[in-house]
Amino acid sequence: MTRGSEIRGKAANRADRQNDIVATTNRLHKMRQARGLGAAEIARRAGVSRQTIYAIESGDFVPNTAVALQLARILEVSVEELFSIDTSPDQPLASFKADLLATGGRKCSAGELVRVGRVGTRMVAAPAPHFATFLSDADGVIAAQSKTSGTIRPVVQSVSNRNSLVVAGCDPAISVLAGELKSAGTEVVTVPSSSQEALDWLKRGLVHVAGTHLRDRLTGEYNVPLATTLFGKGNICIVTFAEWEQGLVVRRGNPKRIRSVADLAGKRVTIVNREKGSGARDLLDSKMRAAGIPPRNIRGYDRVVPTHLAAALTVANAQADCCVATVSAAKCLGLDFIPLSTERFDLVVASSEMDNSGIRALFDALNRANLRHKLAMVAGYDVRHTGDTLM
């Protein structure tokens, strides 16, 4: 056999193996809930880990015969009632409608990769994170879209019924929380947004959790007064994620010798700004008012990017001299940081969602030493009040 025919043969074998892949549907989550069994309990009885149970329910793991038989015995059903196999692998996965979430009013487009989650009875889709080095971990692609909704073509069938939590906000460290929750069986769909937009989406029932760091001008208190005004008392729960420093992010060595917001005025320094409704924009505007600096005196004031990391990356790429962002964004990109304010970033949840298994996992994670250690070491946050319930 020639080298070329050997390579073609291997390629054909790979194609055959791909055609042998079948989609599996399981009713484990529905059946154990109907019987009042928690994941930990059924895992103990079946002799597997709780993470394995969550992975089976999400469709990410297909159990072997022994485990399938054990689960069927515990639930007092047949294996066929618990699991079924789609014997038509060439049949395309079923598409579904979803509300599209994109920060700052940006429009999604057909062909764009998205992450997907279910909030109540609604499916929502957010643009998959864009990384310069790796492909995004996407759940599907937009097949067609209108102004605020789209038809999603999933990459795996389990996307529409997995245990997911949709979290909107601007904190770069939400990814750390997502990692902790994923290990416990909850997939977090993160939606970068301003604090105000996150709260608006929560009000409309489009996300499970809104992250916010908005300061009330009258009281000086973070988040609670504004959230209470928007939702009313008794309709929400607010829990502290962390306290952080927000300030001026500049290139390593601070070549423009920027020390305060007053140094941003004039033509010597160019900034990149955040969108209206963001905590970073509010902080910059308040410091400008205190210093008597009008927006027209700051170069780049009208140039807007949607997240702390996007702003810091603009500085790192020498496309701006400065931005206002969190210490975690500066730390992530190896930039210098001049603190302006100590702020509290809170997570807001609708009271009606408190029995959601993903929300319970979220509250549990906030009280774990592992998450707090990571937030302190990786992001540079103060975690003394992490997990504190404010209302």
N, C-alpha and C positions, 0 to 999 in steps of 0.2 A: 504493500500500500504506500502511495506517495504521501509526502508531507501535506500537500494540499488536500488530498482526499481524506486524510486523517482529521484535519481541522474541520472540513465540511461535515464529516461524520459526527464529530463531537458537537458541532453546532446543531445538527439535526437531533441528536439525543437530548440536548438542552431544550429544544423546541417541543419534543415529545413530552418531556417531564413537565413543562409549563402547561401543556394541554391536558395533562393528567390531574392538575390542581382542580379541586372542586370546592364550592362554597358550602359551608356548614351553618345551619341555623339551629340555635338552641333556645330553650325556654327555661333555663335554669333560674335566672333572676326572678321571673314572674312566678315560678312554682315555689321557690323557697320563701318568697314574700307572702304568698298565699297561705303558706303553712307556718308563718311567723318565725322562720329560722334566719338568724343572722349569718353573715358570711363566715365569721370565726367559728361558729358552732358547726356548720355543715362541713367546714374544712377539717375540724377536729375529728368528726365522725368518719370522714372519707380518708383521713390520713394524708392530707395535702396541706399546703400553706393557704392562708387567706388570700394572698396575692394570686395564687393559682385560680381560686374561685372567681376572683374579679376578672382575671384574664380570660377565663372560659366564657364568662357572661358577656364580655365585650367582643368576643369573637377573635381575640388575638391569640388564643391557644386552643388547640383541638385535643381533648383528652384521649388517652389510650383506652383500650377496651376495659381494662381492670377498673380504672377510675370512673368511666362512664357507667359501668355496672354498679359500682358502689353508690354513685350519686342517685341512680334510678332506684336502688333499694332503699336509701334513706328517705327519698321523696315518695316512695310507694307508687311508682309509675313504671311503665316499661321504658327501655332505652329509646324505642322509637317515638314515644311521646315526648321524651326530653330532648332528643337530638334528631335532626333530619338533614339529609344531604341533597344538595342540588346536583342532579346528574347531568345537567346541561350547562357545562362550564363556558360554552361559547356565547350563551345568552347574556346580553349586557346587563349590568347592575341597574336596578330601578332608580331613576332620577327622582328628585323631589324638589318642592318649592321651599325657599328660605328667605327670611328678611336679611338684607345685606347691611353690614355694619362697617363703615369706613370713616375714619376720623377726619374732622375738619371739613365735612361736606364733600370729600373726594368721591368721585364716581367710580364704582367697580366696572370692569369691562369683561366681555365674553372671553373665555380662554384663561382668565386669571385664576391662580391657585388659591384655595381658601381652606381655613379650618372651620369645622362645623360643630355645633352643639345644640341641644334641645333645652329650651327654657319654657317650662309648663307644657303647653300643647304646641308651641311654636318652634320651628327650626330656624336657627340663625347661622349666618356664615360671615366670617371676617377674613380679609386678605391674609394669606399666610405670610409669616415674617420673611423679610428679604435679607439674606446674608450674602456678603461678598464672596465667600469661599465655598459654601455648601448649598445644595438644593434644599428648599424649604420642606419641612415635615408637613405635607398637605394632606387633607382628608378628601379633597375633591377639586373639581374645576367648574367654573361658571360656564354652563352650556348656552344660556341665554339670560338676559337681564332686562328689567324695566328700571324705573327710577329708584325704587327702594327695595325691590325683591328680585330674585333670580331663580333659575332652574339649575340645580346642582347635580352634576354627575359624579357620584362617589367613587373613590378608589377601592374601597372595601364595603361590603354590605352592612357590616356591623356599625358603621358610622352613625346611622340614624337612631340606634337604640342603645348605645353604650352609656355608661355612667360618666357624664361630663358636667363640668362646671364652667360657666362663661363669666370671666372676670375682666372688667374694663377699668382702665386707669393708666397713669403715666409712669409709675415707679418701675425702673428697670429690674428691681429685685423681685418682682412678681414671678419671674422665671425661676427663682430659687424656691418659692412657695409651690410652683407648679411641679417641680421635681419631687418635692416631698409628698405631694398628694398623689402623683402618678405611682409612686412606690406603694401606696395604700390602695390602689385600684381606681382612683378618680382621675380622669383625663381633664386637664385644665385648658380651656380655649382662651388665650389672652387676647384682648382687644385694646391696642394702644389708643389712648384718647386723653383729652383734657379732663380735669376734674368735673367741670360743669357738664360736659358731654356724657361722661360716665353716669352722673346722677340723672340726667335726662333719660338715658337709655333704661336705667333701673326703674324710673317712674313709668315708662312705657312698657315694662315687662319684657325687655329685649335682652337683659343680662341678669345673672344671679347676684353679682357682687359689683359694687361701684367703689373704686378707690379714689380718695379725695384728700387734698391738702389746701383747702380754701379758708382764708382767714376772714372773719367777720370784722368789718371796720369799726363798728360801734363798740363791741365787747372785747375785741382782740383774741377771741376764742376761735380755735380751729374746728371747722366741720360741723359740730353739733348745732349751732344756731341756724346755719344755712340749710342743713339737711332737714331740721325740724320744720322750718318754714315751708320747704318744698313738699314734704311728705305728711306732716302733722305728727303729733305725739302718739306713741303707741303703735305706729305702723312700720317702724324700722328698728333694727338693732345695729348699733355702731360699736365696732371693736377696733382697738389700736393695732396697727401692723408694726410700726416702728416710729421712732423719732430720728430725724436726719438734719443735716445742715444743707442749706441751699445757698448758692453764691455764684460768684463770677468764675467761669471756667476759661482758662487761657492756656496757650501752648507752653510746653515745658521750658522753664527758664524765664517765662514771662517777659518776652523781648520788648513789649510796649510799656513795661513797668506800670501796669494797671493795678491800682490799689483800692479803688472805690468806684461807685457809679459816676461820680463827678468826673473821673478820668475818661469816660466814654464820650463826653461832649466834644464836638469839633471834628476835624477831618483826619485826625491822626489815627483814629481807631474805627474799625468796622465791626459791627456786631451781627449776629443772627438771632432772631427773636422767636418766641413761641406764640401760638394762636391765642385769641381772646378766649377767656374762660379757663385758662390754665393757671395754676398756682405760680409758675415761673413768670408769666406775663404780669400777674397781679403784683408780685414782689418787685419786679423792675419798675413798673409804673409808680408804685408807692415811694420807692427810693428816688425816682426822678422828680416826683412832686415835692418831696422833702427838700431836694437840692435845687428846686426851681428850674429844672431843665425841661424844655418842651421837646416833644418827639422829633420835631424837624431838625433839632441840633445833634441828633445821633444818627450816624451813617449806618444803614442796614436795619433801622427800626421796623420798617415795613416788610422786610424779608422774613418769612415765617416758615418754620419746619414743625412737624407734629409731635415730637417726643424729646425727652431729655437726651437720649443717646443720639438721636439725629442731630440735635443742636451741637452736642459735644463733638460728634464726628466731623461736622462742618469746620469746627475749630482745628481739630486734629489734622484735617486735610489742607489747612492753611487757606481756606476759603472765607474765613472770618477770623478776627483777632480775639473775639470774646463772645460768650453767651452766658445766660443765667440757667443753671442746671443743678442737679443734686450732686453730692459728693461721690455717690456711687458711679455716676456717669463719668466724672473726672477720673476716678480710680480705675475704671474699666479700660479707659483709653490712654492711661499714663499721662494725664494732663495736670497742670497746676491748678490750685483751687484757692479762692479767697472767700471765706464764709461771710454771708450777709445776714442770715437768719437761721434760727433753729425752729423746725416745723414738725408737726405731727401728721403722719399719713395714716388715715383710718380707712377701714373697710365697712361699707354700708350694705346691709342685707334687709330685704323686705321681711317683716315678721311672718308673713304667710309661708315663707320658704324655710323656716327654722327646722322643720322636720325632714327636709331634703337630706339624703345620705351624703351628698357632696358637701353641703354646708356643715353637717356634723363633722365630717372629715377635716374640713377647713379649720374649724374651731379647735379640734384636737391637735392639728399640726401647729397652730400658733402657740400652744402650750408645751411643745416639745423642745428640749434642750438642743437637739440637733439643728433645728431650723434657726433658733436664736443664735447659735454659735456661727452658723453660716452668714446670717445677716450682719453680725458684728464684724466678722473677719473679712468676708468678701465685699460687702457693700459699705462697711464703715459706719453702720447705724447704731444708735442707742436702743437697746432692746429691753430696758428695765421695765417698760410698761407694755411690751408686746403681749397680746392676748387679753388685755384689760377691757372689760365691757363698759362702755360709757353710757349706753341707754338701750 
